[in-house]
Amino acid sequence: MTGDARIRVAVADDQAIIRDGLVTVLGLLPDIEVVGEAADGEEAVALAVAARPDVLLMDLRMPVLDGAEATARVRQAAPDTAVLILTTYADDESILGALRAGARGYLTKDAGRAELAAAVRAVASGQTTLAPEVGARVIGALTGTARAAEVAPPDAAGALVVRFPSLTRREAEVLALIGDGLSNAEIARTLFVSVATVKTHINAIFAKLAVRDRSQAIALVRS
């Protein structure tokens, strides 16, 4: 961004009334330009690719594709777009899942206009910003959880991406943990995502690698 350029922002939220409100609030700011809206995670990814906004304001609970997975895909497909989560959820799983997916900021929907504007400007300039209560939960969760770093070596997923280039990074992470013998629930806890999200990744992995079940997937990883 140049010093005189406005910050180009896109908004993704499945509730039209919230989208409209955010567009209105952001549109009143002289240094911000709203360049698009999306009603679900899949639309958010397509919008990021097409419009290349500086900041994508992303809800977490959306149809078709949840916000965390959409964030991961945006980071792959439009790496110059910073994702700022704006959601009603402030539980450890939601927060850490979004941050692991690549979100640069995390606010809850009770944030005021000034806090929202400051967060957009911060992530657009390359900074990370968290609501105070979110920051406290992150510190608490990280100081009490070390298992994710212990279960699969950091390069395990990277090696699987090289071996199986059709996989996304997150699918490779799930496959690596399947290879380590973890259950769906254990994988969900390790990656800070829901069990439903893990099942979605596993279905995609099986389809892409043409395996029928977990045993074949494990054999493929260990071959």
Disulfide bonds with the S-S distance in Angstrom:
none
